[in-house]
């Protein structure tokens, strides 16, 4: 009974954290990215000034690892439940994929857009901003997919009902 409650609770927390990542990612795509891409380099100068105290990384550097740790814990807690196992493995792998995209693709573009001197050619900045936005949509797709997998895992047994499948 207690173990099933922990399994169910971990699934709920994982879904909520994936929702938090999705909300942040969509906000970045819908609100922030269009501002990065308009009127370059002045827009990037304004963004840099605006991000002088905090930036989206302050949020994602907490929520993304918390989501991955929760997904891993959820996977471990639900490992014996075969009907949930593969859904949770898929969700966890997708969360790792999100970080791979972030570190290998977004961080170099973040450096170009937000750290390099603004005398970088406008064409380079424009391409980096567009690439950043499109890759962020891929990350959002991975988040939605991981959320679908986690919800699917949760639906495999129903919350609070123990039956091995």
C-alpha positions, 0 to 999 in steps of 0.5 A: 500500500505504501509502495503503491502510494510512493509510485503514484506520488512519484508519477504525479511529481514527474508529470508536474515537473515535465509540465513546468519544463514544458511551460518554460520551454513554450514561453521561451519559444513564443515570447522570448525567441521572437524578441531575440530575432527581431532588430538584431543586434539592438534586440540582443543588447536589450535582452542582455541588459534585461538578463543582467540579474537573472536569465532563463537558465536560472529556472531551467538549471533547477527544474531540468535536473529535478525532473530527471532525478524525479523521472529516475526515481519514478522509474526505479520505484516502478521498475517491478511494474512491467506495464509502466517500465518501458514508458518510464524508460522512454520518458527518462531517455527523452529527458536526457536527450533534452539535456544533450540538445541543450549542452551541445546545441543551445549553449554554443548559440547562447554564447553567440547570442548573449555572451560574444561581443555584439560586433559579431556579424548580424548574419551570424547572430540572425542564423544563431537566433533562428537555429536556437528557436527551432531547436527549442521547438525540438526540445518542447516536442521531447518534453511533450513526448516524455510527458505523454509517456509518463501519463501513459505509465500512470494510466497503466495501473490507475492511481492507488490500485495495485495490480501487476501487469 
